[in-house]
Amino acid sequence: MDKNTWIGFILIAAIFVGFMFIQRPSKAELAERQRVQDSINLVQMAQAEAQRISDSISAATPTEEAEVATVEESKPEEQWITLQNEKLRLTLSTYGGAIQRAELLEYHASGDSVNPLCLFRADESSFGFTLITINNRILHTSDLIFMPVETAEPNKAIMRLPGATEDAWLDFVYELSDDYMVHMALVPHNMQNELAQNINSLELQWRQLIPQQEQGRKFEERYAQLQYMLVGGDMEKLSETKDDSEKESTRIKWIGYKDQFFSTVLIADDAFAGGQFTSTVQSKHSGYIKEYNTLTSVPFDLTGKTETGFRFYCGPNHYHTLKAYDEGAAKEDKLNLNKLVPLGWKIVSWINVILVIPMFDLFSSWGLHIGIVILLMTIVIKLIILPFVFVSYKSSAKMRALKPQIDAINEKFPADKMQERQQATMQLYQQAGVNPMSGCLPMLFQFPVLMAMFWFLPTAIELRGKSLLWAPDLSTYDAILHWNFNIPLLGDHLSLFCLLMTIANFGYTYVTMQSQATDPNMKFMKYMMYAMPLMFLFIFNDYAAGLSYYYLLSLFITIMQTMIFRWALDDKKMLKEMEENKKKKAGKPKSGFMQRLENMQREQQRLAREQAKAAYKRR
């Protein structure tokens, strides 16, 4: 080789060496690469171990049980941490680091007077987050093993997920308050080199089966719902009668898994970024009412400077308990958890809040038996609506007294002159000082009060487990007969309070029909009046015994009121007063109402004549 060739080789070598020197990584870069490689190796080793265990178990035969047991021994033993106060006991597991069991110490499931009521157990609930590692691997916290960390603070527990290095971890911190609320916080430590750098939120998965806690499954299903509160206060809910799903893009304040009397509510310190919700009705023989599933996301600060926090409410659907969490809170910070208690439509719920619930609390505070409390409430409500009932009865009594004169009008104007008959009847009412609407309007005023009790009693947890006479639990039906088949609408039992209410309703209908003027040509309506009590038997047979008991008391009082009204109001005396009223009003202008009614009748007659003429011309 000549000199130029040697010079070329030397230059190429120098360029190569220089390039390698320039591209050489720094010590920090070498350390980072080593850490990443160690993390990858750790994850791969964990996955390989998990796969080996799975393969060993799936491939095992009865003769290989000893080998499977050896494989299982290599898995860390599950540990449980308990947080407990006077109301609530929570059990945490190192498998997933989440709450595995929630027990309400002051309540019991129907038919179990020994063990505390359990909202959910380990196999009925799962709760976890999705983690993305720095090398884009996906992990679920519910599949990972945590370590309990000792803490000197009472009712505080730390479940730690170790990282690849000794000074890196993710903590689930739980703090139980003095009531039904537990706070949970996600606290990362030196996880910037463990998790993907672009993480600013975590996906959350929450599943829970709702066990049947009450005797009446049909009624319990009616009140079991997945509900959630949007930021701003609007409540949304999934169907309680069928499978349902919903996708929400608006920010959400809390998500509630609700039963008839109890709920598990997940409350975000900030807000959930929308979510997907499903509610699935479970089979009647499964022992469960519904299955709820939630997929949502929460903000997450990888550096740990901003805490990701939640609160779990595991407790009863008690109005005052839920309302107390908003005491002293600004309007925008109110949780409105009391909306989990169904109190009816807006006007009905308003009556429940300002009248029924305070009255129930007052009588209950006297230490009275629950049966006496409902009796006193019934009396007070009947006294409140007494003026309206009296006006309605007096109007009916006046029309009954005028029946002979109405019969004379009906004979004078046959059925083909219905408008003339109506006009003459209304003129009679106007002269006698009778307003036909006065018998209907009072009933409209009574209706919201009656509906308030209809909504309150079946959902009042204070009635749960309270006995009265033969009924062991006023919050559910009081069956005296059972059979092994289902009768349409009635079911497989007969409730005694409901049966007594039906009998009392027949008695009330009889008394009412005797005190009212009825048209002989309207016999069908008479039969319908007697059919209504029978319909109530089918409607209320599954309802709470406390509600049937209230209606039974209400009917007894109403019957007594009717008999007193009949004794106090003499038909002959009322007729004499109406005749005198006719004389006084003779020649006086008609009232505005009567004048408008007559004008409407004249207009109807005019339109009828025009239609008749038009039909005649078309012939």
C-alpha positions in Angstrom: 0.0 0.0 0.0 1.2 3.5 -0.8 1.4 6.4 1.5 -2.0 7.8 0.5 -3.7 4.6 1.3 -2.2 4.5 4.8 -3.2 8.1 5.4 -6.8 7.3 4.4 -7.0 4.4 6.9 -5.6 6.6 9.6 -8.2 9.4 8.9 -11.1 6.9 8.9 -10.0 5.4 12.2 -9.6 8.8 13.7 -13.1 9.8 12.6 -14.6 6.6 14.0 -12.8 7.0 17.4 -13.9 10.7 17.6 -17.5 9.8 16.8 -17.6 7.1 19.5 -16.1 9.6 22.0 -18.7 12.2 21.1 -21.6 9.7 21.3 -20.4 8.2 24.6 -23.3 8.5 27.3 -22.7 10.4 30.4 -22.6 8.8 33.9 -26.2 10.0 34.6 -27.4 8.5 31.3 -25.6 5.2 32.0 -27.3 5.1 35.4 -30.7 5.9 34.0 -30.3 3.1 31.4 -29.3 0.7 34.1 -32.3 1.6 36.2 -34.7 1.2 33.3 -33.1 -2.2 32.4 -33.4 -3.2 36.1 -37.1 -2.2 36.1 -37.7 -4.1 32.9 -35.9 -7.2 34.3 -38.0 -6.9 37.5 -41.3 -6.7 35.7 -40.3 -9.5 33.3 -39.3 -11.7 36.3 -42.6 -11.0 38.0 -44.5 -11.8 34.9 -42.5 -14.9 34.3 -43.1 -16.0 37.9 -46.9 -15.3 37.6 -47.0 -17.2 34.3 -45.1 -20.1 35.8 -47.6 -20.2 38.8 -50.5 -20.0 36.4 -49.1 -22.7 34.1 -48.4 -24.9 37.1 -51.9 -24.6 38.5 -53.7 -25.1 35.1 -51.6 -28.1 34.3 -51.9 -29.7 37.7 -53.6 -33.1 38.1 -54.9 -34.8 41.3 -51.5 -36.5 41.6 -49.7 -33.2 41.4 -51.4 -31.5 44.4 -48.2 -31.5 46.4 -46.4 -29.7 43.6 -49.1 -27.0 43.3 -49.0 -26.5 47.0 -45.2 -25.9 46.7 -45.9 -23.3 44.0 -48.5 -21.5 46.2 -46.1 -21.4 49.1 -43.8 -19.1 47.1 -46.6 -16.5 46.9 -46.6 -14.0 49.8 -49.3 -14.7 52.4 -52.3 -12.4 52.3 -52.6 -10.0 55.2 -55.6 -8.1 56.5 -55.7 -4.7 58.3 -58.8 -3.7 60.2 -60.0 -0.2 60.8 -63.0 0.1 63.2 -65.1 2.6 65.1 -68.4 2.2 66.9 -70.4 2.2 63.6 -68.2 0.8 60.9 -65.5 -2.0 60.5 -63.4 -2.1 57.4 -61.0 -4.8 56.3 -58.1 -4.0 54.0 -56.1 -6.7 52.1 -52.5 -6.7 50.9 -53.8 -8.3 47.7 -54.7 -5.1 45.8 -54.4 -2.8 48.8 -58.2 -2.0 48.7 -61.1 -2.4 51.1 -62.2 -6.0 51.0 -65.0 -5.9 53.5 -67.3 -3.3 55.0 -69.5 -4.1 58.0 -72.1 -1.9 59.7 -71.9 -2.7 63.4 -75.3 -1.2 64.3 -77.4 -3.1 61.7 -78.1 -6.7 60.8 -79.3 -8.4 57.6 -82.8 -9.6 57.6 -83.1 -12.9 59.4 -79.7 -12.5 61.1 -79.7 -10.9 64.6 -76.1 -11.9 65.5 -73.7 -10.8 62.7 -73.2 -7.2 61.6 -74.7 -6.3 58.3 -72.0 -6.7 55.6 -72.2 -4.3 52.6 -69.7 -6.3 50.6 -67.1 -9.0 50.9 -63.8 -9.7 49.1 -65.4 -11.8 46.3 -68.2 -9.2 45.9 -66.1 -6.1 45.2 -63.0 -5.0 43.4 -61.4 -1.6 43.3 -58.2 -0.5 41.7 -56.3 1.7 39.3 -54.4 1.2 36.1 -50.7 2.0 36.1 -48.5 2.5 33.0 -44.8 1.9 33.6 -42.0 3.9 32.1 -41.6 1.2 29.4 -45.3 1.3 28.6 -46.4 -1.9 30.4 -49.9 -1.8 31.9 -50.4 -3.0 35.5 -53.6 -3.1 37.6 -53.3 -2.4 41.3 -56.0 -5.0 42.1 -53.5 -7.6 40.8 -50.5 -6.4 42.7 -49.3 -7.2 46.2 -49.0 -4.4 48.8 -47.2 -4.2 52.1 -48.8 -2.9 55.3 -46.8 -0.1 56.9 -47.0 0.4 60.6 -48.5 3.7 61.8 -48.9 5.1 65.3 -52.1 7.0 64.5 -55.4 5.2 65.4 -57.7 4.2 62.6 -55.1 4.9 60.0 -53.6 2.4 57.6 -51.0 2.6 54.9 -50.8 -0.1 52.1 -47.6 0.3 50.2 -46.8 -0.9 46.6 -43.0 -1.1 46.4 -41.2 0.1 43.3 -38.1 -1.2 41.6 -35.8 0.6 44.0 -35.9 0.8 47.8 -36.8 4.5 47.9 -39.7 4.3 45.4 -43.3 3.3 46.3 -47.0 4.1 45.9 -49.0 4.4 49.1 -52.7 3.9 49.6 -53.4 5.8 52.8 -56.7 5.2 54.7 -58.1 7.2 57.6 -61.4 6.3 59.3 -63.4 9.0 60.9 -65.8 8.7 63.8 -68.8 7.9 61.6 -69.3 6.1 58.3 -66.7 8.0 56.2 -63.2 6.9 55.4 -60.7 9.0 53.5 -58.3 7.4 50.9 -55.3 9.1 49.4 -52.8 8.0 46.7 -49.3 9.1 47.7 -46.5 8.4 45.2 -42.8 8.6 46.4 -40.0 8.8 43.8 -42.2 7.2 41.2 -41.1 9.5 38.4 -38.6 6.9 37.3 -41.1 4.0 37.6 -44.2 5.3 35.9 -44.7 6.9 32.5 -43.7 10.5 32.6 -46.8 11.8 30.7 -49.2 10.5 33.4 -51.6 13.1 34.7 -54.6 10.9 35.5 -55.3 7.3 36.5 -58.0 5.0 35.2 -60.2 3.7 38.1 -62.2 0.5 38.0 -64.9 -0.2 40.6 -67.2 -3.2 40.7 -69.6 -4.3 43.4 -72.3 -6.9 43.9 -75.2 -5.7 46.0 -76.4 -8.6 48.3 -80.0 -9.0 49.2 -80.3 -7.6 52.8 -84.1 -7.4 53.2 -87.0 -9.9 53.3 -88.9 -8.4 50.4 -86.7 -8.7 47.3 -89.2 -7.1 44.9 -89.4 -4.0 47.0 -85.6 -3.9 47.6 -85.0 -4.1 43.9 -87.2 -1.0 43.4 -84.9 1.2 45.5 -81.5 -0.3 44.5 -79.9 2.1 42.0 -76.6 3.3 40.7 -76.7 7.1 41.2 -74.1 9.8 40.6 -74.0 13.5 41.3 -72.6 15.9 38.6 -70.4 18.8 39.6 -73.1 21.5 39.9 -75.6 19.4 41.8 -77.6 17.5 39.2 -78.4 13.9 40.1 -78.4 11.2 37.5 -79.3 7.5 37.9 -79.5 4.2 36.1 -82.7 2.2 35.8 -83.8 0.3 38.9 -85.9 -2.2 37.0 -83.7 -3.4 34.2 -80.1 -3.7 32.9 -78.8 -0.2 32.1 -75.7 1.6 31.1 -74.7 5.2 30.7 -71.6 7.1 29.4 -71.1 10.5 31.1 -68.7 13.2 29.8 -69.4 15.8 32.5 -67.3 16.0 35.6 -68.7 14.0 38.5 -68.6 14.7 42.2 -69.6 11.3 43.6 -70.8 7.8 42.6 -73.3 5.9 44.8 -73.9 2.2 44.8 -77.3 2.2 46.5 -79.5 -0.4 48.1 -82.9 0.2 49.7 -81.5 1.2 53.1 -77.7 1.3 52.6 -75.2 2.7 50.2 -71.5 2.7 49.3 -70.6 6.1 47.9 -67.2 7.1 46.3 -66.6 10.8 46.7 -63.8 12.6 44.8 -61.9 15.3 46.7 -61.7 17.1 43.3 -63.9 15.4 40.6 -64.1 12.4 38.4 -63.5 13.1 34.7 -66.7 11.6 33.4 -67.2 7.8 33.3 -69.0 4.7 32.1 -71.6 3.1 34.3 -73.4 -0.2 34.1 -76.1 -1.7 36.3 -77.1 -5.4 35.9 -80.0 -7.0 37.6 -79.1 -10.4 39.2 -81.2 -13.5 39.2 -83.7 -14.0 42.0 -81.9 -17.1 43.4 -78.4 -15.6 43.3 -78.6 -13.9 46.7 -77.8 -10.5 45.0 -79.9 -7.6 43.8 -77.7 -5.8 41.3 -74.1 -5.6 40.0 -72.7 -2.2 39.5 -69.6 -1.3 37.5 -67.8 2.0 37.0 -64.9 3.0 34.8 -63.7 6.5 35.3 -60.5 8.5 35.8 -59.0 10.8 38.4 -56.3 13.5 38.4 -52.9 12.2 39.4 -49.7 14.1 40.2 -46.7 11.8 39.7 -44.5 14.0 41.9 -46.9 13.7 44.8 -47.1 17.4 45.4 -50.9 17.4 44.8 -52.7 14.6 46.6 -55.2 12.4 44.8 -57.9 11.8 47.4 -61.3 10.2 47.9 -63.8 9.5 50.5 -65.9 6.3 50.9 -69.2 6.6 52.6 -70.3 3.1 53.8 -73.5 3.5 55.8 -77.3 3.8 56.0 -79.5 5.9 53.8 -80.6 8.0 56.8 -81.6 11.6 55.9 -80.1 13.4 58.8 -76.8 11.4 58.7 -76.3 12.2 55.0 -77.5 15.8 55.4 -75.0 16.4 58.2 -72.0 16.1 55.8 -73.1 19.5 54.3 -73.2 21.4 57.6 -71.1 24.5 57.3 -70.1 23.8 53.7 -70.3 26.4 51.0 -73.0 25.9 48.3 -70.5 24.8 45.7 -69.0 22.3 48.1 -72.2 20.6 49.3 -72.3 16.9 48.6 -76.2 16.6 48.7 -75.8 12.9 49.8 -79.3 13.2 51.3 -80.7 12.9 47.7 -79.9 9.2 48.1 -83.1 9.0 50.2 -86.1 9.0 47.9 -88.7 11.4 49.2 -90.9 11.7 46.1 -91.6 14.4 43.6 -90.5 18.0 44.3 -93.7 19.2 46.1 -94.0 15.9 47.9 -90.3 15.9 49.0 -90.8 19.5 50.2 -93.6 18.4 52.5 -91.5 15.5 53.8 -88.6 17.8 54.6 -90.5 20.6 56.4 -93.4 18.5 57.9 -93.2 14.7 58.0 -89.5 14.2 58.9 -89.5 16.9 61.7 -92.7 15.5 63.1 -91.4 11.9 63.0 -88.2 13.1 64.8 -90.1 14.9 67.4 -92.4 12.0 68.4 -89.4 9.5 68.2 -87.4 11.7 70.5 -90.0 11.1 73.3 -89.0 7.5 73.4 -92.4 6.2 72.2 -92.9 2.9 70.5 -92.8 3.2 66.7 -96.5 2.2 66.5 -97.5 5.1 68.7 -95.2 7.4 66.7 -97.1 6.5 63.5 -100.4 6.9 65.2 -99.6 10.4 66.5 -98.4 11.3 63.0 -101.6 10.1 61.5 -103.7 12.1 64.0 -101.7 15.3 63.3 -102.0 14.9 59.5 -105.7 14.2 59.8 -106.1 17.4 61.8 -104.1 19.4 59.3 -106.4 18.3 56.4 -109.6 18.3 58.5 -110.8 21.7 57.1 -110.5 20.5 53.6 -112.2 17.2 54.3 -115.1 19.0 56.0 -115.6 21.4 53.1 -115.6 18.4 50.7 -118.1 16.5 52.8 -120.4 19.5 53.3 -120.4 20.1 49.5 -121.4 16.4 49.0 -124.1 16.7 51.7 -125.6 19.8 50.0 -125.7 18.0 46.6 -127.4 15.0 48.3 -130.0 17.3 49.9 -130.7 18.8 46.4 -131.1 15.3 44.9 -134.9 15.4 44.6 -134.7 18.7 42.7 -131.9 17.4 40.5 -134.1 14.3 39.7 -136.9 16.7 38.7 -134.6 18.5 36.3 -133.5 15.1 34.8 -137.1 14.2 34.2 -137.9 17.6 32.7 -134.9 17.5 30.3 -134.4 14.0 28.7 -131.0 12.6 27.8 -131.1 14.1 24.3 -131.1 17.6 25.8 -128.1 17.1 27.9 -126.9 20.7 27.6 -130.2 22.2 28.8 -130.1 19.7 31.7 -126.6 20.8 32.7 -127.6 24.4 32.4 -130.6 24.0 34.6 -128.6 22.0 37.1 -125.9 24.6 37.3 -128.5 27.3 37.8 -129.9 25.3 40.7 -126.5 25.0 42.3 -125.9 28.8 41.8 -129.2 29.7 43.4 -128.7 27.3 46.3 -125.1 28.5 46.9 -123.5 25.2 46.0 -120.1 25.1 44.2 -119.6 21.8 42.5 -115.8 22.3 42.6 -115.7 22.7 46.4 -115.9 19.0 46.7 -112.9 18.3 44.4 -110.5 21.1 45.3 -110.0 20.0 49.0 -109.0 16.5 47.8 -106.3 18.1 45.6 -104.9 19.8 48.7 -104.9 16.5 50.6 -103.1 14.5 47.9 -99.6 15.9 48.3 -99.7 15.2 52.1 -100.9 11.7 51.6 -98.2 11.1 48.9 -95.6 12.4 51.3 -96.3 9.6 53.7 -96.5 7.1 50.8 -92.9 8.0 50.0 -91.5 8.5 53.5 -92.6 5.3 55.4 -91.2 2.6 53.0 -87.8 4.4 52.9 -87.5 5.4 56.5 -84.6 3.3 57.9 -85.9 4.0 61.4 -88.7 1.5 60.7 -86.2 -1.3 59.8 -86.2 -4.0 62.4 -89.0 -2.4 64.4 -91.8 -4.7 65.4 -95.5 -4.0 66.0 -98.0 -6.7 67.1 -97.6 -9.6 64.7 -95.2 -7.7 62.3 -91.5 -8.3 63.2 -90.3 -5.6 60.8 -92.4 -2.6 59.7 -90.0 -1.9 56.8 -91.2 -4.9 54.9 -94.4 -6.9 54.5 -96.0 -8.8 57.4 -97.0 -12.1 55.8 -99.4 -14.3 57.7 -99.8 -16.8 54.8 -97.2 -18.2 52.4 -97.6 -20.5 49.4 -95.1 -22.1 47.0 -96.4 -20.6 43.8 -96.8 -17.1 42.5 -100.3 -15.4 42.1 -100.1 -12.6 39.5 -99.9 -9.2 41.1 -100.4 -10.7 44.6 -97.2 -12.8 44.9 -96.5 -15.8 47.2 -97.9 -14.4 50.4 -100.7 -12.4 52.1 -99.9 -9.5 54.4 -102.1 -9.0 57.4 -101.9 -5.2 57.7 -102.6 -4.9 54.0 -105.6 -7.2 54.4 -107.0 -5.2 57.3 -106.5 -2.0 55.4 -108.4 -3.5 52.5 -111.3 -4.4 54.8 -111.3 -1.0 56.3 -111.3 0.5 52.8 -114.4 -1.5 52.0 -116.1 -0.1 55.1 -115.1 3.5 54.2 -116.4 3.1 50.7 -119.7 1.8 52.1 -120.1 4.8 54.5 -119.2 7.2 51.7 -121.6 5.7 49.2 -124.4 5.9 51.8 -123.8 9.6 52.4 -123.6 10.6 48.7 -126.3 11.2 46.1 -125.8 8.7 43.3 -127.4 8.5 39.9 -129.2 5.2 39.4 -128.0 5.2 35.8 -124.4 5.2 37.1 -124.3 1.8 38.7 -121.0 1.0 37.0 -119.3 3.8 38.9 -120.7 2.3 42.1 -119.2 -1.0 41.4 -115.9 0.7 40.5 -115.9 2.4 43.9 -116.0 -1.1 45.6 -113.4 -2.5 43.2 -110.8 0.1 44.3 -110.2 -1.4 47.8 -109.6 -4.8 46.2 -107.0 -3.2 43.9 -105.2 -1.8 46.9 -104.9 -5.3 48.3 -102.8 -6.3 45.2 -100.9 -3.0 45.1 -99.8 -2.9 48.8 -99.3 -6.5 49.5 -95.5 -6.2 49.0 -95.2 -2.8 50.6 -93.9 -2.0 54.0 -96.2 -3.0 56.8 -95.6 0.4 58.3 -97.3 2.0 55.3 -100.3 -0.3 55.5 -100.6 0.3 59.2 -100.6 4.1 58.6 -103.4 3.8 55.9 -105.4 1.5 58.3 -105.2 4.1 61.0 -106.0 6.9 58.5 -109.1 5.0 57.3 -110.4 4.4 60.8 -110.1 8.1 61.6 -111.7 9.1 58.3 -114.7 6.8 59.0 -115.1 8.3 62.4 -114.9 11.8 60.9 -117.6 11.0 58.3 -119.9 9.7 61.0 -119.4 12.8 63.1 -120.0 15.0 60.0 -123.2 13.1 59.2 -124.4 13.6 62.8 -123.5 17.3 62.8 -124.9 18.2 59.4 -128.7 17.8 59.1 -129.8 17.4 55.5 -133.2 19.0 56.2 -131.6 21.9 57.9 -129.1 22.4 55.0 -132.0 22.2 52.5 -133.9 24.9 54.4 -130.8 27.1 54.4 -130.3 26.6 50.7 -134.0 27.5 50.0 -133.5 30.7 52.0 -130.3 31.4 50.0 -132.3 31.0 46.8 -134.7 33.6 47.9 -131.9 36.0 48.9 -130.2 35.6 45.5 -133.3 35.9 43.5 -132.8 38.8 41.0 -129.1 39.2 41.9 -126.5 39.0 39.2 -124.8 35.6 38.9 -121.3 35.0 40.1 -118.4 35.3 37.8 -117.8 31.6 37.8 -121.4 30.7 37.0 -121.6 33.3 34.3 -118.5 32.0 32.6 -119.9 28.5 32.9 -123.2 29.5 31.3 -121.4 31.3 28.6 -119.4 28.2 27.8 -122.6 26.1 27.7 -124.2 28.6 25.3 -121.2 28.6 23.1 -121.3 24.8 23.0 -124.9 24.9 22.1 -124.2 27.3 19.3 -121.4 25.2 17.9 -123.6 22.1 18.1 -126.4 23.8 16.1 -124.0 25.0 13.5 -122.5 21.5 13.1 -126.0 20.0 12.8 -126.9 22.6 10.1 -123.7 21.8 8.2 -124.3 18.0 8.4 -127.9 18.6 7.1 -126.6 20.6 4.1 -124.1 17.9 3.2 -127.0 15.4 2.8 
